Amino acid sequence: MYFTPALLAAVATVIGLATATPVPEPQGIAAGSIELCTGQYLQGRCTTITTPTGTCVEFPRGFHNDVSSVSGLEGWNCNLYHDDHCTSASYYVQGEQDTLPTDNFNSVICTPPP
């Protein structure tokens, strides 16, 4: 079977058009993180939790009412709450907070920088 150059060019063009163009992945909800420590100056027992934007996240077992310092993802704004459901009075933190006014926190909501 013999193909003419014009036919080969046409086939190549069609194949080129049929090639999938990458589509960006949906971004979804951005997630940050915050490190919780039982001691001041990020000492003692520490854990890092993921904080999806604007979502209340309860502290893991062993950190309820026992967080003395935190370090959030740079630029993110976080509110620490006294209850498990992010409804009680809150304390605002941004970045590293070496000492907290109390260790009586149980949940957090974080948002990224504007």
C-alpha distances in whole Angstrom, upper triangle without the diagonal:
4,7,10,13,15,12,13,16,17,15,17,20,20,20,23,25,24,26,29,32,35,38,41,43,46,49,52,55,56,58,61,63,67,69,72,75,78,80,80,78,75,77,78,75,72,69,66,65,62,63,60,61,64,64,68,67,70,71,70,73,75,75,77,80,80,78,79,77,73,70,68,64,65,66,66,69,70,73,75,76,79,78,75,73,73,76,79,80,78,78,76,74,71,70,72,76,78,81,81,84,84,82,82,78,76,73,71,68,66,65,62,64,63
4,7,10,12,10,10,14,15,14,16,19,19,19,22,24,24,25,29,31,34,38,41,43,46,49,52,55,56,58,60,63,67,68,72,75,78,80,80,78,75,77,78,75,72,69,66,65,62,63,60,61,64,64,68,67,70,71,71,74,76,76,77,80,80,78,79,77,73,70,67,64,64,65,65,68,70,73,74,76,79,78,75,73,74,76,79,80,78,78,75,73,71,69,72,75,78,80,80,84,84,82,82,78,76,73,71,68,66,64,62,63,62
4,7,8,6,7,10,11,10,12,15,15,16,18,20,21,22,26,28,31,34,38,40,43,46,49,52,53,55,58,60,64,66,69,72,75,77,77,75,72,74,75,73,70,66,63,62,59,60,57,58,61,62,65,65,68,69,68,71,74,73,75,78,77,75,77,74,70,67,64,61,61,62,62,65,67,70,71,73,76,75,72,71,71,73,76,77,75,75,72,70,68,66,69,72,75,77,78,81,81,79,79,75,73,70,68,65,63,61,59,59,59
4,5,5,6,9,10,11,12,14,16,17,18,20,21,23,27,28,32,35,38,41,44,46,49,53,53,56,58,61,65,67,70,73,76,78,78,76,73,75,76,74,71,68,64,63,60,61,58,59,62,62,66,66,69,70,70,73,75,74,76,79,78,76,78,74,71,68,65,61,62,62,62,65,67,70,72,74,77,76,73,72,71,74,77,78,75,75,72,71,68,67,69,73,75,78,78,81,82,80,80,76,74,71,68,66,64,61,59,59,58
4,5,5,6,9,10,10,12,14,15,16,18,20,21,25,26,30,33,36,39,42,44,47,51,51,54,56,59,62,64,68,71,74,76,76,73,70,73,74,72,68,65,62,61,58,59,56,56,60,60,64,64,67,68,68,71,73,72,74,77,76,74,75,72,68,65,62,59,59,59,59,63,65,68,70,72,75,74,71,70,69,72,75,76,73,73,70,68,65,64,67,70,73,75,76,79,79,77,78,74,72,69,66,64,61,59,56,57,56
4,5,5,6,9,10,11,12,14,15,17,18,20,24,25,29,31,35,38,40,43,46,50,50,53,55,58,62,64,67,70,74,75,75,73,70,73,74,72,68,65,62,61,57,58,55,55,58,59,63,63,66,67,67,71,73,72,74,76,76,73,75,72,68,65,62,58,58,58,59,62,64,67,69,71,74,73,70,69,68,71,74,74,72,72,69,67,64,63,66,70,72,75,75,78,78,77,77,73,71,68,65,63,60,58,55,56,54
4,5,5,6,9,10,11,12,14,15,17,19,22,24,28,30,34,36,39,42,45,48,49,52,54,57,61,63,66,69,73,74,75,72,70,72,73,71,67,64,61,59,56,57,54,54,57,58,61,61,65,66,66,69,71,70,72,75,74,72,74,71,67,64,61,58,58,58,58,61,63,66,68,70,73,72,69,67,67,69,73,73,71,71,68,67,64,63,66,69,72,74,74,77,78,76,76,72,70,67,64,62,59,57,55,55,54
4,5,5,6,9,10,10,12,14,15,17,20,22,26,29,32,34,37,40,43,47,47,49,52,55,58,60,64,67,70,72,72,70,67,69,70,68,64,61,58,57,54,55,52,52,55,56,59,59,63,64,63,67,69,68,70,73,72,70,71,68,65,61,59,55,55,56,56,59,61,64,66,68,71,70,67,65,65,68,71,72,69,69,66,64,62,61,63,67,69,72,72,75,75,73,74,70,68,65,62,60,57,55,53,53,52
4,5,5,6,9,10,10,12,14,15,19,21,24,27,30,33,36,38,41,45,45,48,50,53,57,59,62,65,69,70,70,68,65,68,69,67,63,60,57,56,53,53,50,51,54,54,58,58,61,63,62,66,68,67,69,71,71,68,70,67,63,60,57,53,53,53,54,57,59,62,64,66,69,69,66,64,64,66,69,70,67,67,64,62,60,59,61,65,67,70,70,73,74,72,72,68,66,63,61,58,56,53,51,51,50
4,5,5,6,9,10,11,12,15,18,20,23,26,29,32,35,37,40,44,45,47,50,53,56,59,62,65,69,70,70,68,65,68,69,67,63,60,57,55,52,52,49,50,52,53,57,57,60,62,62,65,67,66,68,71,70,68,69,66,63,60,57,53,53,53,53,56,58,61,63,65,68,67,65,63,62,65,68,69,66,66,63,62,59,59,61,65,67,70,70,73,73,71,71,68,66,62,60,57,55,52,50,51,49
4,5,5,6,8,10,11,12,16,18,22,24,28,30,33,36,39,42,43,46,48,51,55,57,60,63,67,69,69,67,64,66,67,65,61,58,55,53,50,51,48,48,51,52,55,55,59,60,60,63,65,64,66,69,68,66,68,65,61,58,55,52,52,52,52,55,57,60,62,64,67,66,63,61,61,63,67,67,65,65,62,61,58,57,60,63,66,68,68,71,72,70,70,66,64,61,58,56,53,51,49,50,49
4,5,5,6,9,10,11,14,16,19,22,26,28,31,34,37,41,41,43,46,49,52,55,58,61,64,66,66,64,61,63,65,62,59,56,52,51,48,49,46,46,49,50,53,53,57,58,58,61,63,62,64,67,66,64,65,62,59,56,53,49,49,50,50,53,55,58,60,62,65,64,61,60,59,62,65,66,63,63,60,58,56,55,57,61,63,66,66,69,69,67,68,64,62,59,56,54,51,49,47,47,46
4,5,5,6,9,10,14,15,18,21,24,27,30,33,36,39,40,42,45,48,51,54,57,60,64,65,65,63,60,63,64,62,58,55,52,51,47,47,45,45,48,49,52,52,56,57,57,60,63,62,63,66,65,63,64,61,58,55,52,48,48,48,48,51,53,56,58,60,64,63,60,58,58,60,63,64,61,61,58,57,54,53,56,60,62,65,65,68,68,67,67,63,61,57,55,52,50,47,45,46,44
4,5,5,6,9,12,14,18,20,24,26,29,32,34,38,39,41,44,47,51,53,57,60,63,65,65,63,60,63,64,61,58,55,51,50,46,47,44,44,47,47,51,51,54,56,56,59,62,61,62,65,65,62,64,61,57,54,51,48,48,48,48,51,53,55,58,59,63,61,59,57,56,59,62,63,60,61,58,57,54,53,56,59,62,65,64,67,67,66,66,62,60,56,54,51,49,47,45,45,44
4,5,5,6,10,12,16,18,22,24,27,30,33,36,37,40,42,45,49,51,54,57,61,63,63,61,58,60,61,59,55,52,49,47,44,45,42,42,45,46,49,49,52,54,54,57,59,58,60,63,62,60,62,59,55,52,49,46,46,47,46,49,51,54,56,58,61,60,57,55,55,57,61,62,59,59,56,55,52,51,54,57,60,63,62,65,65,64,64,60,58,54,52,50,47,45,43,44,43
4,5,5,9,10,14,17,20,23,25,28,31,35,35,38,40,43,47,49,52,55,59,61,61,58,56,58,59,57,53,50,47,46,42,43,40,40,43,44,48,48,51,52,52,55,58,57,58,61,61,58,60,57,53,50,47,44,44,44,44,47,49,52,54,56,59,58,55,54,53,56,59,60,57,57,54,53,50,49,52,55,58,60,60,63,63,62,62,58,56,53,50,48,45,43,41,41,40
4,6,8,9,13,15,19,21,24,27,30,33,34,37,39,42,46,49,52,55,59,60,60,58,56,58,59,57,53,50,47,45,42,42,39,39,42,43,46,47,50,51,52,55,57,56,58,60,60,58,59,56,53,50,47,43,43,43,43,46,48,51,53,55,58,57,54,52,52,54,57,58,56,56,53,52,49,48,51,55,57,60,60,62,63,61,61,57,55,52,49,46,44,42,40,40,39
4,6,9,12,14,18,20,23,26,28,32,33,36,39,41,45,48,51,54,57,59,60,58,55,57,58,56,52,49,45,44,40,41,38,38,41,41,45,45,48,50,50,53,56,55,56,59,59,56,58,55,52,49,46,43,43,43,43,46,47,50,52,54,57,55,53,51,51,53,56,57,55,55,53,51,49,48,51,54,57,59,59,62,62,60,60,56,54,50,48,45,43,41,39,40,39
4,6,9,12,16,18,21,24,27,30,31,33,36,39,42,45,48,51,55,56,57,55,52,54,55,53,49,46,43,41,38,38,35,36,39,40,43,43,46,47,47,51,53,52,54,56,56,54,55,53,49,46,43,40,40,40,40,43,45,48,50,51,55,53,51,49,49,51,54,55,53,53,50,49,46,45,48,51,54,56,56,59,59,57,57,54,51,48,46,43,41,39,37,38,37
4,6,9,12,14,17,20,23,26,27,30,32,35,39,41,45,48,51,53,53,52,49,51,52,49,46,43,39,38,34,35,32,32,35,36,39,39,42,44,44,47,50,49,50,53,53,50,52,49,46,43,40,36,37,37,37,40,41,44,46,48,51,50,47,45,45,47,51,52,49,49,47,45,43,42,45,48,51,53,53,56,56,54,54,50,48,44,42,40,38,35,33,35,34
4,6,10,12,15,18,21,24,25,28,30,33,37,40,43,46,50,51,51,49,47,49,50,48,44,41,38,36,33,33,30,30,33,34,37,38,41,42,43,46,48,47,49,51,51,48,50,47,43,41,37,34,35,34,34,37,39,42,44,46,49,48,45,44,43,46,49,49,47,47,44,43,40,40,42,46,48,51,50,53,54,52,52,48,46,43,40,38,35,33,31,32,31
4,6,9,12,15,18,21,22,24,27,30,33,36,39,42,46,48,48,46,43,45,47,44,41,37,34,32,29,29,26,27,30,31,34,34,38,39,39,42,45,43,45,48,47,45,46,43,40,37,34,30,31,31,31,34,35,38,40,42,46,45,42,40,40,43,45,46,43,43,41,39,37,36,39,42,45,47,47,50,50,48,48,45,43,39,37,34,32,30,27,29,28
4,6,9,12,15,18,19,22,24,28,31,34,37,41,44,46,46,44,41,44,45,43,39,36,32,30,27,27,24,24,27,28,31,32,35,37,37,40,43,41,43,45,45,43,44,42,38,35,32,29,29,29,28,31,33,35,38,39,43,42,39,37,37,39,42,43,41,41,38,37,35,34,37,40,43,45,45,47,48,46,46,42,40,37,34,31,29,27,25,26,25
4,6,8,12,15,15,18,21,24,28,31,34,37,41,42,42,40,38,41,42,39,36,33,29,27,23,23,20,21,24,25,28,28,32,33,34,37,40,38,39,42,42,39,41,38,34,31,28,25,26,25,25,27,29,32,34,36,39,39,36,34,34,36,39,40,37,37,34,33,31,30,33,36,39,41,41,44,44,42,42,39,37,33,31,28,26,23,21,23,22
4,6,9,12,13,15,19,22,25,28,31,35,38,40,40,38,36,38,39,37,33,30,26,24,21,20,18,18,21,22,25,25,29,30,31,34,36,35,36,39,39,36,38,36,32,29,26,23,24,24,23,26,27,30,32,33,37,36,33,31,31,34,37,37,35,35,33,31,29,29,32,34,37,39,39,42,41,40,40,36,34,30,28,25,23,21,20,22,22
4,6,9,11,14,17,20,24,27,30,33,37,39,39,38,35,38,38,36,32,29,25,23,19,19,15,15,18,19,22,23,26,28,29,33,35,34,34,37,37,35,37,34,31,28,25,22,24,23,21,24,25,27,29,31,34,33,30,28,28,30,34,34,32,32,30,29,27,28,30,33,36,38,37,40,39,38,37,34,32,28,25,23,21,19,18,20,19
4,7,7,10,14,17,21,24,27,30,34,35,35,34,31,34,35,33,29,26,22,20,16,15,12,12,15,16,20,20,24,26,27,30,33,31,32,34,34,32,33,31,27,25,21,18,20,19,18,20,21,24,26,28,31,30,28,26,25,28,31,31,29,29,27,26,24,24,27,29,32,34,33,36,36,35,34,30,29,25,22,20,17,15,14,16,16
4,6,9,13,16,19,23,25,29,32,34,34,33,31,34,34,32,28,25,21,18,15,13,10,10,13,13,17,17,21,23,24,28,30,29,29,32,32,30,32,30,26,24,21,18,20,19,17,19,20,22,24,25,28,27,25,23,22,25,28,29,26,27,25,24,23,23,26,29,32,33,32,34,34,33,32,28,26,22,20,17,16,14,14,16,16
4,6,10,13,16,20,22,26,29,31,31,30,28,31,31,29,25,22,19,16,12,10,6,6,9,10,13,14,18,20,21,25,27,25,26,28,29,26,28,26,23,21,17,15,17,17,14,16,16,18,20,21,25,24,22,20,19,21,24,25,23,23,21,21,20,20,23,25,28,30,28,31,30,29,28,24,23,19,16,13,12,10,11,14,14
4,7,10,14,17,20,23,27,29,29,27,25,28,29,27,23,20,16,14,10,9,6,6,9,10,14,14,18,19,21,25,26,24,25,27,27,25,26,24,20,18,14,12,14,13,11,13,14,17,19,21,24,24,22,20,19,22,24,25,22,22,20,19,17,17,20,22,25,27,26,29,29,27,27,23,22,18,15,13,10,9,8,11,12
4,7,10,14,16,20,23,25,25,24,22,24,25,23,19,16,13,10,7,5,4,6,9,9,12,12,15,16,17,21,23,21,22,24,24,21,23,21,17,15,12,10,12,13,10,12,12,15,16,19,22,22,19,18,17,21,23,23,20,20,18,17,15,15,18,20,23,24,23,26,26,24,24,21,19,16,13,11,9,8,8,12,14
4,7,10,13,17,20,22,22,21,18,21,22,20,17,14,10,9,6,5,6,7,10,11,12,11,15,15,16,20,21,19,20,22,21,19,20,17,13,11,8,6,9,10,7,10,10,13,15,17,20,21,19,19,17,20,22,22,19,18,16,14,12,12,14,16,19,21,20,23,23,22,22,19,18,15,12,10,7,8,7,11,14
4,7,10,13,17,18,19,18,15,18,19,17,13,10,7,5,4,5,8,10,12,12,12,11,13,12,13,17,18,15,17,19,18,15,17,14,10,9,6,6,9,11,9,11,10,13,13,16,19,19,17,18,16,20,21,21,18,17,15,13,12,11,12,14,16,18,18,21,21,19,20,16,15,13,10,10,8,10,10,13,17
4,6,10,13,15,15,14,11,14,16,14,10,8,6,6,7,7,11,12,13,13,13,11,12,10,12,16,16,13,15,16,15,12,13,10,7,6,4,6,10,11,9,10,9,11,11,14,16,17,16,17,15,19,19,19,16,14,13,10,10,9,9,11,13,15,14,18,17,15,17,13,13,11,9,10,9,11,12,14,18
4,7,10,12,12,11,8,11,12,10,7,6,4,6,9,10,14,16,17,16,15,13,13,11,12,14,14,11,14,15,13,10,11,8,5,5,6,8,12,14,12,13,11,13,12,15,17,18,17,19,18,21,21,20,17,15,15,12,12,10,9,10,11,13,13,17,16,14,16,13,13,12,11,13,12,15,15,18,21
4,7,9,10,11,8,9,10,8,5,5,6,8,11,12,16,17,18,17,15,12,12,9,10,12,11,8,10,11,9,6,8,6,5,7,9,12,15,17,15,15,12,13,11,13,14,16,15,17,16,20,19,19,16,14,14,12,13,12,10,10,11,11,11,14,13,11,12,10,11,11,11,13,13,17,18,20,24
4,5,7,8,5,6,6,6,4,7,9,11,15,16,20,21,22,21,19,16,15,11,12,13,10,8,11,11,8,5,6,5,6,9,12,15,17,19,18,18,15,16,13,15,16,18,17,20,19,22,21,20,18,16,16,14,15,14,11,10,9,10,11,14,13,10,12,11,12,14,14,17,17,20,21,23,27
4,7,9,8,7,5,5,7,9,12,14,18,19,22,24,24,23,20,17,15,12,12,12,9,7,10,9,5,4,5,7,9,12,15,18,20,23,21,20,18,17,14,16,15,17,17,20,20,22,21,20,18,17,18,16,18,17,14,12,11,10,10,13,11,8,11,11,12,14,15,19,20,23,24,26,30
4,7,6,5,5,7,8,12,14,17,20,21,25,26,26,25,23,21,19,15,16,16,13,11,13,12,8,7,5,6,9,12,16,19,21,23,22,21,19,19,16,18,18,20,21,24,22,25,23,22,20,18,19,17,18,17,13,11,9,8,10,12,11,9,13,13,15,17,18,21,21,25,26,27,31
4,5,6,8,10,11,14,15,18,21,22,25,26,26,26,24,22,20,17,18,19,16,14,16,14,11,8,5,5,9,11,15,18,19,21,20,20,18,18,16,18,18,21,22,24,23,25,23,22,19,16,17,15,16,15,11,9,6,5,8,11,11,10,14,14,17,18,18,21,21,24,25,25,29
4,6,9,11,11,14,15,18,20,21,25,25,26,26,24,22,22,19,20,21,18,16,18,17,14,11,8,6,8,10,13,16,17,19,19,19,18,19,17,20,20,23,24,26,24,27,25,23,21,17,17,14,15,13,9,8,4,6,10,13,14,13,17,17,19,20,19,21,20,23,23,24,27
4,7,8,7,10,11,14,17,18,22,23,24,24,22,20,19,16,17,18,16,13,16,16,13,10,8,6,7,8,11,14,15,18,18,18,17,18,16,19,20,22,22,24,23,26,25,23,20,17,17,14,15,12,9,8,6,9,11,14,15,13,16,15,17,18,17,20,19,21,22,23,27
4,7,7,11,13,16,20,21,25,26,27,26,25,22,21,17,17,18,15,13,16,16,12,10,9,8,10,11,15,18,19,22,21,22,20,21,18,21,21,23,23,26,25,28,26,25,23,20,20,18,18,16,12,12,9,10,13,16,16,13,17,17,18,20,20,22,22,25,25,27,30
4,6,10,13,16,20,22,25,27,28,26,24,21,20,16,15,15,12,11,14,14,10,10,9,10,12,14,17,20,22,24,23,23,21,22,19,21,20,22,22,25,25,27,26,25,23,21,22,20,21,19,15,15,12,13,14,17,16,13,16,16,17,19,20,23,23,26,27,29,32
4,7,11,13,17,19,23,25,26,24,22,19,17,13,12,12,9,9,12,13,10,9,10,11,12,13,16,19,21,24,23,23,20,21,18,20,19,21,20,23,23,26,25,25,23,21,22,20,21,19,16,16,14,14,15,18,17,13,16,15,15,17,18,21,21,25,26,28,32
4,7,10,14,16,19,22,23,21,19,16,15,12,11,12,10,9,12,14,11,9,10,9,9,10,13,15,18,21,19,20,17,18,16,18,19,20,19,21,21,24,24,24,21,19,20,17,18,16,13,14,13,14,15,18,17,14,16,14,14,15,16,18,18,21,22,24,28
4,7,10,13,16,19,20,18,17,13,13,10,9,11,10,9,12,14,12,10,12,11,10,10,12,14,17,19,18,18,16,17,15,17,18,19,17,19,19,23,23,23,20,19,19,17,17,16,14,15,15,16,16,20,18,15,16,14,13,14,14,16,16,19,20,23,26
4,7,10,13,16,17,16,15,12,12,10,10,13,13,11,14,16,14,12,14,12,9,9,9,10,14,16,14,16,14,16,14,17,18,19,17,19,18,22,22,23,20,18,18,15,15,14,13,14,15,17,17,20,19,17,18,15,14,13,12,14,13,16,17,19,23
4,6,10,13,14,12,12,8,9,8,8,12,13,11,13,16,15,13,15,14,11,11,10,11,14,16,14,15,12,14,13,15,17,17,15,16,15,19,20,21,18,18,17,15,15,14,15,16,17,19,18,21,20,17,17,14,12,11,10,11,11,14,15,18,21
4,6,10,12,10,11,8,10,10,11,15,17,15,16,19,18,16,19,17,13,12,10,10,14,15,12,14,12,14,14,16,19,18,16,16,16,19,21,22,19,19,17,16,15,15,16,17,20,21,20,23,22,20,20,16,15,12,10,10,10,12,13,16,19
4,6,8,7,8,7,10,11,12,16,18,16,16,19,19,16,19,17,13,12,10,10,13,14,10,11,9,11,12,14,17,16,14,14,13,16,18,19,16,16,15,14,14,14,16,17,20,21,19,22,21,19,19,15,14,10,8,7,6,8,10,14,16
4,6,6,8,8,12,14,15,19,21,19,20,22,22,20,22,20,17,16,13,12,15,15,11,12,11,13,14,16,19,18,16,15,14,17,20,20,18,18,17,16,16,16,19,20,23,24,23,25,24,23,22,18,16,13,10,8,7,8,9,13,15
4,6,9,10,14,16,18,22,24,21,21,23,24,21,23,21,17,16,13,12,14,13,10,10,10,12,14,16,19,19,17,15,14,16,19,19,17,17,15,15,14,16,18,20,23,24,22,25,25,23,23,19,18,14,11,7,6,5,7,10,12
4,7,9,13,15,18,22,23,21,20,22,23,21,23,21,18,17,14,14,16,15,11,10,9,10,12,13,17,16,15,13,11,13,16,16,14,15,14,14,15,17,19,20,23,24,22,23,23,22,21,17,16,12,9,6,6,6,9,12,13
4,6,10,13,15,19,21,18,18,20,21,19,22,21,18,18,15,15,18,17,13,12,11,11,12,12,16,14,12,10,9,12,15,16,14,16,15,16,16,18,20,21,24,24,22,23,23,21,20,16,14,10,8,6,7,9,12,15,17
4,7,10,13,16,18,16,14,16,18,17,19,19,16,17,15,16,19,18,15,13,10,10,10,9,12,11,8,7,6,9,12,14,12,14,14,15,16,18,20,19,22,22,19,21,20,18,16,13,10,7,6,5,8,11,14,17,19
4,6,9,12,15,12,12,14,16,14,17,17,14,15,13,15,18,19,15,14,11,11,10,10,12,11,8,8,8,12,14,15,13,15,15,15,16,17,18,18,21,21,18,20,19,17,15,12,9,5,5,6,9,12,15,18,21
4,6,9,12,10,9,11,13,12,16,16,14,16,15,17,21,21,18,16,13,12,10,9,10,9,5,7,8,12,13,15,13,15,16,16,18,19,19,19,21,20,18,19,17,15,13,9,6,4,7,9,12,15,18,22,24
4,7,8,6,6,9,10,9,13,13,12,14,14,16,20,21,18,17,13,13,10,10,11,10,8,10,11,14,15,16,14,15,16,16,18,18,17,17,18,17,16,18,15,12,11,8,5,5,8,11,13,17,19,22,25
4,6,6,7,11,11,11,15,15,14,16,16,18,22,23,20,20,17,16,14,14,14,13,10,13,14,18,18,20,18,18,20,19,20,20,19,19,20,20,18,20,18,14,14,11,8,9,11,14,16,20,22,25,28
4,6,6,10,10,12,15,17,16,19,19,22,25,27,24,23,20,19,16,16,15,14,11,15,16,19,19,21,20,20,22,22,23,23,22,21,21,21,19,21,18,14,14,12,10,11,14,18,20,23,25,29,32
4,6,9,7,9,13,14,15,18,19,22,25,27,24,24,20,20,16,16,15,15,13,17,18,21,20,21,20,20,22,21,23,22,21,20,19,18,17,19,16,12,12,12,10,13,15,19,21,24,27,29,33
4,6,5,6,10,11,12,14,16,19,22,24,21,20,17,16,13,13,12,12,11,15,15,18,17,18,17,16,18,17,19,19,17,16,16,15,14,16,13,9,10,8,7,10,12,16,18,21,23,26,29
4,5,7,11,13,13,17,18,21,24,25,22,21,17,15,12,11,9,9,9,12,13,15,14,16,15,15,18,18,20,21,19,18,18,16,14,15,12,9,7,6,5,8,11,15,18,21,24,27,30
4,6,9,12,13,17,18,22,24,25,23,21,17,15,11,10,8,9,10,14,14,16,14,14,13,14,17,17,20,20,19,16,16,14,12,12,9,5,4,5,6,10,13,16,19,22,25,27,30
4,7,9,11,15,17,20,23,24,22,21,17,16,12,12,11,13,13,17,16,19,17,17,15,15,17,17,19,19,17,15,14,12,11,12,9,5,6,7,8,11,14,17,19,23,25,27,30
4,6,8,11,13,17,19,21,19,17,14,13,10,11,11,13,14,17,16,18,17,16,14,12,14,13,16,15,13,11,11,9,8,10,8,5,7,7,8,11,12,15,16,20,22,24,27
4,7,11,14,17,19,20,19,18,15,14,12,13,13,16,17,20,18,20,18,17,15,12,14,12,15,14,12,9,8,6,5,8,7,5,9,9,12,13,14,17,18,21,23,24,27
4,7,10,14,15,17,16,15,13,13,11,14,15,17,18,20,18,21,19,18,15,12,13,10,12,11,8,6,5,5,6,9,10,8,11,11,13,14,13,16,16,19,20,21,25
4,7,10,12,14,12,12,10,11,10,13,15,17,17,19,17,20,19,18,14,12,11,8,9,8,6,5,7,8,8,12,12,11,13,11,13,12,11,13,12,15,16,18,21
4,7,8,11,10,11,10,12,12,15,18,20,19,21,18,22,21,20,16,14,12,9,8,5,4,6,8,10,11,15,16,14,17,14,15,14,12,14,12,14,14,15,19
4,6,8,7,8,7,10,11,15,18,19,19,19,17,20,20,19,16,13,11,8,6,5,6,8,11,13,13,17,17,16,18,15,15,14,11,11,9,10,10,12,16
4,6,6,8,9,13,14,18,21,22,21,21,19,22,23,22,18,16,14,11,8,6,8,12,14,17,17,20,21,20,21,18,19,16,13,12,9,10,9,10,14
4,6,9,11,14,16,20,23,25,24,24,22,24,25,23,20,17,14,11,8,5,8,12,14,17,18,21,22,22,23,21,21,19,16,15,11,11,9,9,12
4,7,10,13,16,19,23,24,24,24,21,23,24,22,19,16,13,10,7,6,10,13,16,18,18,21,23,23,24,21,22,19,16,14,10,9,7,5,9
4,7,10,13,16,20,21,21,20,17,20,21,19,16,14,11,9,6,7,10,13,16,18,17,20,21,21,21,18,19,16,12,10,7,6,4,5,9
4,7,10,13,17,19,19,18,14,17,17,16,12,11,7,6,5,8,11,12,16,17,15,17,19,19,19,16,17,14,10,8,5,5,6,7,10
4,6,10,13,15,15,14,11,14,14,13,9,8,6,5,6,9,11,11,15,15,13,15,16,16,16,12,13,10,7,6,4,6,9,11,13
4,6,10,12,13,12,8,11,11,9,6,5,5,6,9,12,13,12,15,15,12,13,14,14,13,10,11,8,6,5,6,9,12,14,16
4,7,9,10,11,8,10,9,8,5,5,6,8,11,13,13,12,14,13,10,11,11,10,9,6,7,6,5,7,9,12,15,17,20
4,6,7,8,5,7,6,6,5,7,9,11,14,17,17,15,17,16,12,12,11,11,8,5,6,5,6,8,11,14,18,20,22
4,7,9,7,8,6,7,7,9,12,14,17,19,19,17,18,16,12,12,10,9,6,4,5,7,9,12,15,18,22,24,26
4,6,6,7,6,8,9,12,15,17,20,22,22,20,21,19,16,16,13,12,9,7,5,6,9,12,16,19,22,25,27
4,6,8,9,12,12,14,16,18,20,22,22,21,22,21,18,18,16,14,11,8,5,5,9,11,15,18,21,24,27
4,6,8,11,11,14,16,18,20,22,23,22,24,23,20,20,18,17,14,11,8,7,9,10,14,16,20,23,25
4,6,8,8,11,12,14,17,19,20,19,22,21,17,18,16,15,13,10,8,6,6,7,11,14,17,20,22
4,7,8,12,14,17,19,22,23,22,24,22,19,19,17,17,14,12,11,9,10,10,14,16,20,22,23
4,6,10,13,16,19,22,22,20,23,20,17,16,14,15,11,10,10,10,11,12,15,18,22,23,25
4,7,10,13,17,20,20,18,20,18,14,13,12,14,11,10,11,11,11,12,15,17,21,22,24
4,7,10,13,16,17,15,17,15,12,11,11,12,11,9,10,9,9,10,12,14,18,19,21
4,7,10,13,13,11,14,12,9,9,10,11,11,9,11,11,9,11,12,14,17,18,20
4,7,10,11,10,13,13,10,11,13,14,14,12,14,12,10,10,10,11,14,14,16
4,7,8,7,10,11,9,11,13,14,15,12,14,13,10,10,9,11,12,13,16
4,6,7,11,13,12,15,16,17,18,16,17,15,12,12,9,10,10,10,13
4,7,10,12,13,16,18,17,19,17,18,17,14,14,11,12,11,11,15
4,6,9,10,14,16,15,18,16,18,17,15,15,13,15,15,15,19
4,6,7,10,12,12,15,14,16,16,14,16,14,16,17,17,21
4,7,10,12,12,15,15,17,18,17,19,18,20,21,21,24
4,7,8,9,12,13,16,17,16,19,18,21,22,23,26
4,5,7,9,10,13,14,14,16,17,19,21,22,25
4,7,9,10,14,16,16,18,19,22,24,24,27
4,5,8,11,14,15,18,19,22,24,26,28
4,6,9,12,13,17,18,22,24,26,29
4,7,10,12,16,18,21,24,26,29
4,6,8,12,14,18,21,23,26
4,7,11,14,17,21,23,26
4,7,10,14,17,20,22
4,7,10,13,16,19
4,7,10,13,15
4,7,10,12
4,7,9
4,6
4
